[in-house]
Amino acid sequence: MHTLALHQWRRNKGSFLGFGAIILIAACMLGSALTLLCTVGPRYTALADELHTADVDIVVTRTAATADVRDVIDRTTGVAAVEPHDVLLMDAQIHDFCGTDFAIRTMITDADAPRTLNQTRVLATAAGSGDLTIAQYTAQFGQFAPGERIELRIGGHDESFRIAGVVEEMEFGNAGSQILAFSAPAARFARLERAYPQARMTEYAVSVSAGADPRAVRSRLERALAQAGMPVAAAIDASSVRATRMMVSRLIILILVVFAVLVTVVSLALCTFHIRNIVETDRTDMGVLKALGYTGQMISHAMMAPYLLVCVGVTVIGLALSTLATPAIGSLIALQAGFTFHAQADMRAWAIILAALAGVTLLFTWIGVRSLRALQPIEAIRGTDARGRRHAMRSLNRMPGSARTAVSLQRAAASLSRNLLVGCMAFLMTLIVSFAAVLTYNATVTPDNLYNTLSTETPQVVATPAQGETTEAMQRIRAIPGVQNVIAYTMARVGIDGTQMPAFVSDDFDATRNDIRYEGNHPATAHEIAMGSALADAHPIGSKVTVSHGGTALSYTVVGYIQSVNDGGTVCELTNAGYTRLDPDFAHSPHTLYVYCDGADTARVIRAIESTCADLVTHTTDMERMRETSQQMYGSIMSAVSLAMLILAIGLTGLVLMMVVRSTIVRERRRFGILKALGYTSGQLMRQIAAALMPATAAGAVLGALVAGMAARPVTDALFATVGVMRSQFDHPDLLPIAAALALTAVQGALALGFTTPIRTISPYQLITE
């Protein structure tokens, strides 16, 4: 058997290497995916345990933080330990955050206060003193460094700080928790408390009992405090924060696994085709071997052994190569998640991949050789089957068209397995290229589509009017040349089911540019509400829901559902009158104004607002710059993914076609020699082989384009649904899958023609002398 296996290797070395190259790609992708799957989660857990991160954080105003609050928390089921901390919690704008103003809730803690829970670890410090420590996410994503200055606009005033250092913290992590954490030395913290008394809060860091669900404990705490009349300013739990921070990690792993599976399927189909091709080509030799005493099992093992050895060898190489790609992917995950992560090889992942790829390779090679057991020596030597029929191609007189057409059609129909392999490959590659084209189109050609899918309403300019000047400011801004529309769109916070969440408050939801509603309607009256996707199951459309703010709790009718990826679907919409029912002071408070214009006019419009509305508007924010920065980031990521998919598709196509064409030349070498002796040129024979593959290629590409056209939107929606998107804003032009099919068909034709060059070496004289 060893001799037979060695003979197979020497005779079909090119085919084995082509199969190995495809398995190498699959092993590399699976290695990265499973390494991340096996290491990111444990690393997150280890860091959270190392820094003693609280399971639940409840923030209440300092004046309400009495012994009664502590008593309510202590008596709540699932609470194991509680640690209070004095903090400042306010809405703030971080200036020059990645080149723009970034608005988010900000928590500042006393850096000198002792704490057991929610500890931090210093990553970098500035030379000399500083008066603000920032989290790793703020430093990396906002592009700040120790020793530099950072400015926060708090309560209408700009506060400047020198960055003392960067720390790692697992309490909030990134912007997904809707709170960014900072810490200041005791002296600066005290000055901030005196300057902003309305922001003085007490944070209760809660450790839950063993086996308790942090989400459930958080909900119980919020309900208990609400029933006791103690308003909650903010509440988060470790499970929800973790899910938000791991969003990109899950998406990357999903994409890698899906495409690795597709690559593996192609390689295994190619493996089965090649074995069946060998069985068909060497049918007579197989019969002779059986006649000499070799059993079907011995021959099958000899044919399967090279594939298994190649699979194991290149899988190990692919896993080793994945250690080069995984750290780059890990750094992207660390940037988004806001914690330190250095990807390392994981032996469990490697063992699973090695066993899985070796197992499926054995299965598919067995499928390819199983016909050997029923092969009878005398029938194989005679070239007949069990009924005495000879294996022959379809006769030319049964083919339509001229003689040349008939020959081409005869060659196209000569091998069903080859046609199925080429057609399926064209089908899968058309799907991949079409999907890559959709990503590229929506990330670079129409970048607003991707940005709007992953964000909520984003105007070009946000203007904050002075007290009592909202209506006048809106009218004057609307009269500025270049301004297309101005709406009042305010962010507030309310409580639903014991959970504090953002509320989008406006009377002009239908005038927004990014409609985040995915079912039902926006609220239109003071008694209606639209719920976020995370609350949809518990609150059907038409049902009543109790909404609270401060000490007021009122009933609203659910009229629709909205999405908000950054808020994890925990969000709602209310009209101005609807929110005024909860907070009567809102009617007389400034309403945030969203200003819409062409992106190129943003700077000019801001200057016009500051010059003509100086007495009406206290602050303006350039949101277009944040949009452009985010679009560039999303566009570069999606373009890289699309380019990798395109290279993968062309590479797999080339490898498959190379093996198919070379196998065809080896199998029909004598026939090509006879045709050359009859006067056919090498070019004619090369074109004949390439043309024989075109019907299957064209059929697969057309079918792939049809399926891509019908399935592109559901697949895109399903992919983004893994990160909380309920309504994708992607465009799916019909021309994209058509263009992908045409381009791929042309590329496959050119590759097939290029791989037929060995025909030039076939010599009729040499065949005769052999």
RAPEVEN-V282306 format. One record per helix or strand of 2 or more residues. SS is the DSSP state (H for helix, E for strand). FROM is the first residue (numbers start at 1). LEN is the number of residues. If there is no record, write none. Layout:
SS:FROM:LEN + SS:FROM:LEN
This chain:
H:2:10 + H:13:38 + E:56:6 + H:62:3 + H:67:9 + E:79:19 + E:100:11 + E:121:5 + E:132:4 + H:136:7 + E:149:6 + E:157:12 + H:175:3 + E:179:6 + H:186:10 + H:197:3 + E:200:9 + H:214:14 + E:234:4 + H:238:8 + H:247:35 + H:283:9 + H:296:42 + H:347:28 + H:377:6 + H:396:3 + H:403:10 + H:416:30 + H:447:8 + E:461:5 + H:470:9 + E:483:6 + E:490:7 + E:499:7 + H:509:3 + E:517:4 + E:528:5 + H:533:3 + E:544:6 + E:552:11 + E:571:4 + H:576:7 + H:584:5 + E:593:5 + H:599:14 + E:617:6 + H:623:45 + H:669:9 + H:682:40 + H:734:28 + H:764:6
